Amino acid sequence: MFNSQERKVSFGLLVMRIGLAAMLLAYTVPKLIGGSHQWAKFGALFNHVPLGIPLEFLGLATLILQAVGAVSLLTGFLFRTSSIVLTILYGFLSLNYFNQPGYHTLTLFSFGYAVIFISLANTGPGRYAVSLKLEKK
């Protein structure tokens, strides 16, 4: 299918980017559309950080960051910046889940995504990114 190792790696990055972006959009868009109740519920996940910000605004801001990060994963625009922002966001989520009693499945899930996003920040979007295709013209 591919005649070089670089194309194989870039195709693998493309599949990973599309899968992660689909997951983030499927998780984020219903919560964004859900209104202030959903925003406050999501903002309550960050209650261990005493910022003094209303939960609705905090939830809305983090959901918008996730949605913009998903679009950035799909297109490749501001790819590394959004990967670092998503790393920080999922790092905070893993700390929050770690402080809760019970099973730590969500901690591992969030920490795993933080590791994936920091890895993507190091590798870049690959050669099959929309931003690279537009840059060449």
C-alpha positions in Angstrom: 0.0 0.0 0.0 2.8 2.4 0.9 6.3 2.4 -0.5 8.1 4.2 2.3 8.4 4.1 6.0 7.5 7.8 6.3 4.2 7.3 4.5 3.3 4.4 6.8 4.1 6.5 9.9 2.2 9.4 8.5 -0.8 7.2 7.7 -0.7 5.8 11.2 -0.7 9.3 12.7 -3.6 10.2 10.4 -5.7 7.3 11.7 -4.8 8.2 15.3 -5.7 11.8 14.8 -9.0 11.0 13.2 -9.9 8.5 15.9 -9.0 10.9 18.8 -10.8 13.8 17.2 -13.9 11.7 16.7 -13.8 10.6 20.3 -13.3 14.1 21.6 -16.1 15.5 19.4 -18.5 12.7 20.4 -17.8 13.4 24.0 -17.7 17.2 23.9 -20.5 18.3 21.5 -23.4 16.9 23.4 -22.1 18.5 26.6 -21.7 21.9 24.8 -25.2 21.7 23.4 -26.6 20.5 26.8 -26.6 24.0 28.3 -25.5 25.5 31.6 -26.5 22.4 33.6 -24.0 20.3 31.6 -21.4 23.0 31.8 -21.6 23.2 35.5 -21.5 19.5 35.9 -18.3 19.3 33.8 -16.8 22.3 35.6 -17.3 20.5 38.9 -14.7 18.0 37.8 -12.1 20.8 38.3 -13.3 21.7 41.8 -10.0 20.6 43.4 -8.3 23.7 41.8 -9.4 26.7 43.8 -9.7 29.3 40.9 -12.8 31.2 42.1 -14.4 30.9 38.6 -18.0 29.9 38.3 -18.5 26.3 37.4 -20.6 27.0 34.4 -17.9 29.2 32.9 -15.1 26.8 33.8 -17.0 23.9 32.2 -17.8 25.8 29.1 -14.2 27.0 28.7 -12.8 23.5 29.0 -15.4 22.0 26.7 -14.6 24.7 24.1 -10.9 23.9 24.5 -11.6 20.2 23.9 -13.8 21.0 20.8 -11.1 23.3 19.3 -8.5 20.7 20.1 -10.4 18.1 18.3 -10.8 20.3 15.2 -7.1 21.0 15.4 -6.3 17.3 15.5 -8.4 16.8 12.4 -6.9 19.7 10.4 -3.4 20.0 11.8 -3.7 23.8 12.4 -2.0 24.8 15.7 -1.5 21.0 16.2 1.3 21.1 18.8 -0.3 24.0 20.8 -3.6 22.2 21.1 -1.9 18.9 21.9 -0.1 20.6 24.8 -3.4 22.3 26.0 -5.2 18.9 25.9 -2.3 17.3 27.8 -2.7 19.9 30.6 -6.5 19.5 30.6 -6.4 15.7 30.8 -3.5 15.9 33.4 -5.8 17.9 35.6 -8.7 15.5 35.0 -6.4 12.5 36.0 -5.4 14.3 39.2 -9.1 15.0 40.0 -10.1 11.4 39.4 -7.1 10.2 41.5 -8.4 12.1 44.5 -11.8 10.4 44.4 -12.4 7.2 46.3 -13.0 3.9 44.6 -11.6 2.4 41.4 -9.0 4.4 39.5 -10.1 3.5 36.0 -10.9 7.1 35.0 -7.5 8.2 36.4 -5.8 5.7 34.1 -8.0 6.7 31.2 -7.3 10.4 31.6 -3.6 9.9 32.2 -3.4 7.7 29.1 -4.9 10.5 27.0 -2.5 13.0 28.5 0.4 10.7 27.5 -1.0 10.3 24.0 -1.4 14.1 23.5 2.1 14.9 24.8 3.4 12.2 22.4 1.5 13.8 19.5 2.9 17.2 20.4 6.4 15.7 20.0 5.7 13.9 16.7 3.6 16.5 14.9 0.6 15.9 12.6 2.4 14.0 9.9 2.4 14.6 6.2 -1.3 14.0 5.7 -2.4 17.2 7.5 -4.7 19.8 5.9 -2.4 22.6 7.1 0.6 21.1 5.3 -1.4 20.6 2.1 -2.5 24.3 2.1 1.0 25.5 3.0 2.5 24.0 -0.1 0.3 25.9 -2.5 
